[in-house]
């Protein structure tokens, strides 16, 4: 049996492309697939006028990947659930299940906070939602642009969710979509990556916004440039649990893609908020607040001070990257993968002070 793997784009936008698998029946062989594939692909495209067909190819269905069999979700508050992502580099064995994902169940609907790093991860989350409720998934809230948080978004849009992010999220995603898609497909593999996509949010948050799930208010807050320039947080007012996305890292080395001074200032400004607990983008949840912030604050302050000192001495960036922050190596996982990038970004920012 063979199937068609279609590459399609939403409204013809090459930055918003994805794969769709089209079964062709048990009797289909490779010769017939090659001969008849275009007809089947074009018929499918005619039935989906909002999607533009870019290419097609014949594939065997293969064996379904099973790395998500141990996928777990924990209820950390009344109606608030979290899946804890792995501390790992994206790979076929983990399907980019490398960030935390949450969902909140109200009386009328469900909101999902972040979509995971692939469609397979998102489908696993949706399965756990359906185990607990048959209420509609009304909202998908994306905390920022990074692919481990957004690539499963199409699964939730297909389920009926309105996709919401920071007002700058759409621009950020479109600028990086092709790079994200190419890199993650290479790391995860074609089969595991199938259905994953970069999609534009339906709505953007300028400052704050409230979402009513029925007897349950979520407060969304857009932040100035910090971890990225499109960080968004979600507070469940009923439980006092606060989803911080990657404004907060625990155990996993922080990843700087915005401004180290902005990140430091923003977290200091948020540290006096009174909440029951916080959910970081990576690491255990919930954490106490602001105690859970302290390790990351120490790390960012140390990198900032050491990079400034290196710049003052005229130390070249390459040498600074090799020497700064080595005393933190034992404090964080994936240190070699993320710390050098942080020092590089900090140097490029701070040399212009």
MIGULUM-309670 format. One record per residue (C-alpha): residue number from 0; residue in one letter; x, y, z. Coordinates in steps of 0.25 Angstrom, whole numbers. Layout:
> NUM:A:X:Y:Z
...
//
This chain:
> 0:X:0:0:0
> 1:X:5:14:-3
> 2:X:0:28:1
> 3:X:3:42:-4
> 4:X:10:52:4
> 5:X:5:66:0
> 6:X:13:79:3
> 7:X:2:90:4
> 8:X:2:104:8
> 9:X:-9:112:15
> 10:X:-14:123:5
> 11:X:-2:121:-3
> 12:X:8:127:7
> 13:X:21:119:6
> 14:X:24:123:21
> 15:X:11:115:25
> 16:X:13:101:19
> 17:X:11:87:25
> 18:X:10:73:20
> 19:X:-3:65:19
> 20:X:-3:50:17
> 21:X:-14:44:7
> 22:X:-17:29:8
> 23:X:-20:23:-6
> 24:X:-25:9:-2
> 25:X:-19:-5:0
> 26:X:-18:-8:-15
> 27:X:-9:4:-18
> 28:X:5:0:-22
> 29:X:17:9:-26
> 30:X:15:8:-41
> 31:X:0:12:-39
> 32:X:3:23:-29
> 33:X:14:29:-38
> 34:X:4:29:-50
> 35:X:-9:33:-43
> 36:X:-3:42:-32
> 37:X:-5:55:-38
> 38:X:-20:52:-41
> 39:X:-22:49:-26
> 40:X:-14:61:-21
> 41:X:-21:71:-30
> 42:X:-35:65:-26
> 43:X:-31:67:-11
> 44:X:-26:81:-14
> 45:X:-39:84:-21
> 46:X:-46:80:-9
> 47:X:-38:89:0
> 48:X:-38:103:-8
> 49:X:-31:110:4
> 50:X:-19:102:2
> 51:X:-9:102:-9
> 52:X:-3:89:-14
> 53:X:12:91:-15
> 54:X:17:77:-17
> 55:X:14:62:-15
> 56:X:21:49:-14
> 57:X:18:34:-12
> 58:X:22:28:1
> 59:X:19:15:9
> 60:X:12:17:22
> 61:X:23:11:30
> 62:X:22:7:44
> 63:X:16:18:54
> 64:X:26:24:63
> 65:X:24:20:78
> 66:X:33:30:86
> 67:X:21:37:92
> 68:X:15:24:98
> 69:X:20:29:112
> 70:X:14:43:110
> 71:X:9:48:123
> 72:X:0:59:128
> 73:X:-2:64:142
> 74:X:-13:72:149
> 75:X:-5:83:157
> 76:X:-18:90:161
> 77:X:-33:89:159
> 78:X:-35:88:144
> 79:X:-21:92:141
> 80:X:-12:81:134
> 81:X:3:81:130
> 82:X:11:72:121
> 83:X:26:73:125
> 84:X:35:73:112
> 85:X:48:66:112
> 86:X:61:73:114
> 87:X:67:68:100
> 88:X:71:72:86
> 89:X:60:69:76
> 90:X:61:55:70
> 91:X:53:44:64
> 92:X:52:37:77
> 93:X:46:49:84
> 94:X:38:56:73
> 95:X:42:70:78
> 96:X:35:67:91
> 97:X:44:77:98
> 98:X:36:88:105
> 99:X:24:89:115
> 100:X:10:89:110
> 101:X:-2:93:118
> 102:X:-17:92:117
> 103:X:-28:98:126
> 104:X:-43:93:126
> 105:X:-54:103:129
> 106:X:-69:100:129
> 107:X:-71:103:114
> 108:X:-57:101:108
> 109:X:-43:97:108
> 110:X:-31:106:106
> 111:X:-17:100:102
> 112:X:-4:107:106
> 113:X:6:104:95
> 114:X:5:94:84
> 115:X:18:86:86
> 116:X:29:83:76
> 117:X:22:75:66
> 118:X:8:70:62
> 119:X:10:57:68
> 120:X:12:64:82
> 121:X:0:72:80
> 122:X:-8:60:76
> 123:X:-4:54:89
> 124:X:-8:66:97
> 125:X:-22:66:90
> 126:X:-23:51:94
> 127:X:-21:54:108
> 128:X:-31:66:107
> 129:X:-42:56:101
> 130:X:-39:46:113
> 131:X:-44:57:123
> 132:X:-54:65:115
> 133:X:-63:66:103
> 134:X:-63:81:104
> 135:X:-58:88:91
> 136:X:-44:93:90
> 137:X:-47:108:89
> 138:X:-33:114:89
> 139:X:-19:111:87
> 140:X:-10:122:93
> 141:X:5:122:88
> 142:X:15:128:98
> 143:X:25:131:88
> 144:X:31:128:74
> 145:X:41:116:77
> 146:X:38:104:69
> 147:X:37:94:81
> 148:X:25:103:86
> 149:X:17:105:72
> 150:X:19:94:62
> 151:X:7:86:67
> 152:X:-2:98:65
> 153:X:-10:92:53
> 154:X:-15:81:61
> 155:X:-22:90:71
> 156:X:-27:99:60
> 157:X:-33:87:53
> 158:X:-40:84:66
> 159:X:-46:98:66
> 160:X:-37:106:74
> 161:X:-35:121:72
> 162:X:-20:123:72
> 163:X:-15:135:80
> 164:X:-1:141:82
> 165:X:7:153:85
> 166:X:4:164:75
> 167:X:18:162:69
> 168:X:17:147:68
> 169:X:12:147:54
> 170:X:23:155:49
> 171:X:34:147:56
> 172:X:28:134:52
> 173:X:28:138:37
> 174:X:42:143:38
> 175:X:47:129:43
> 176:X:37:119:37
> 177:X:45:113:26
> 178:X:57:112:35
> 179:X:49:105:47
> 180:X:42:96:37
> 181:X:55:91:30
> 182:X:63:90:43
> 183:X:53:82:51
> 184:X:49:73:39
> 185:X:64:69:38
> 186:X:65:67:53
> 187:X:52:59:55
> 188:X:51:52:42
> 189:X:40:53:31
> 190:X:31:42:38
> 191:X:31:48:52
> 192:X:30:62:46
> 193:X:18:60:38
> 194:X:6:70:40
> 195:X:15:80:47
> 196:X:14:94:43
> 197:X:16:109:45
> 198:X:3:116:45
> 199:X:-1:130:47
> 200:X:-9:134:60
> 201:X:-23:138:58
> 202:X:-22:149:68
> 203:X:-11:157:75
> 204:X:-10:163:89
> 205:X:-5:177:90
> 206:X:-5:178:105
> 207:X:-14:170:113
> 208:X:-27:162:110
> 209:X:-36:153:117
> 210:X:-42:140:112
> 211:X:-54:134:119
> 212:X:-55:118:118
> 213:X:-68:118:126
> 214:X:-67:121:141
> 215:X:-52:122:138
> 216:X:-44:135:134
> 217:X:-30:134:128
> 218:X:-22:147:128
> 219:X:-12:148:116
> 220:X:-1:158:117
> 221:X:8:163:106
> 222:X:22:167:110
> 223:X:33:176:105
> 224:X:46:169:99
> 225:X:52:159:108
> 226:X:54:144:105
> 227:X:49:148:91
> 228:X:41:161:86
> 229:X:28:153:86
> 230:X:27:147:100
> 231:X:12:145:106
> 232:X:8:139:119
> 233:X:-5:133:124
> 234:X:-10:134:138
> 235:X:-22:125:142
> 236:X:-29:134:152
> 237:X:-37:123:159
> 238:X:-24:115:164
> 239:X:-14:126:163
> 240:X:-5:118:154
> 241:X:3:126:144
> 242:X:9:120:131
> 243:X:21:128:128
> 244:X:26:121:116
> 245:X:41:123:113
> 246:X:41:135:122
> 247:X:45:125:132
> 248:X:55:113:131
> 249:X:57:102:141
> 250:X:68:92:140
> 251:X:69:94:125
> 252:X:80:105:121
> 253:X:72:118:118
> 254:X:72:122:103
> 255:X:74:136:100
> 256:X:67:141:87
> 257:X:63:155:91
> 258:X:70:164:101
> 259:X:78:160:113
> 260:X:76:174:119
> 261:X:62:174:116
> 262:X:60:159:121
> 263:X:67:163:134
> 264:X:58:175:136
> 265:X:45:169:132
> 266:X:47:157:142
> 267:X:51:167:153
> 268:X:38:175:150
> 269:X:30:162:151
> 270:X:36:156:163
> 271:X:27:163:173
> 272:X:14:157:167
> 273:X:6:149:176
> 274:X:2:136:170
> 275:X:0:122:175
> 276:X:11:116:166
> 277:X:18:117:152
> 278:X:19:108:141
> 279:X:33:110:133
> 280:X:34:107:118
> 281:X:44:96:122
> 282:X:46:89:135
> 283:X:37:84:147
> 284:X:24:90:150
> 285:X:18:97:158
> 286:X:30:105:164
> 287:X:29:114:176
> 288:X:29:129:172
> 289:X:38:137:173
> 290:X:48:126:178
> 291:X:47:118:165
> 292:X:53:130:158
> 293:X:65:131:166
> 294:X:74:121:159
> 295:X:72:128:145
> 296:X:73:142:151
> 297:X:87:138:156
> 298:X:91:132:143
> 299:X:87:144:135
> 300:X:93:154:144
> 301:X:106:146:144
> 302:X:107:145:129
> 303:X:103:160:128
> 304:X:114:165:138
> 305:X:125:156:131
> 306:X:122:160:117
> 307:X:122:174:121
> 308:X:136:172:128
> 309:X:141:165:115
> 310:X:136:176:106
> 311:X:143:187:115
> 312:X:156:179:114
> 313:X:155:178:99
> 314:X:154:163:99
> 315:X:149:158:86
> 316:X:135:151:85
> 317:X:141:137:82
> 318:X:150:137:94
> 319:X:139:143:102
> 320:X:129:132:98
> 321:X:140:121:102
> 322:X:142:127:116
> 323:X:130:133:121
> 324:X:120:126:131
> 325:X:128:113:132
> 326:X:125:112:147
> 327:X:110:110:143
> 328:X:113:98:135
> 329:X:109:88:146
> 330:X:96:96:149
> 331:X:89:94:136
> 332:X:85:83:126
> 333:X:89:85:111
> 334:X:99:95:115
> 335:X:108:93:103
> 336:X:96:94:94
> 337:X:91:108:99
> 338:X:101:115:107
> 339:X:110:119:96
> 340:X:99:125:88
> 341:X:95:133:101
> 342:X:108:139:102
> 343:X:109:142:87
> 344:X:96:149:88
> 345:X:99:156:101
> 346:X:113:161:95
> 347:X:106:167:82
> 348:X:96:174:91
> 349:X:105:179:102
> 350:X:116:184:93
> 351:X:107:195:88
> 352:X:104:201:102
//
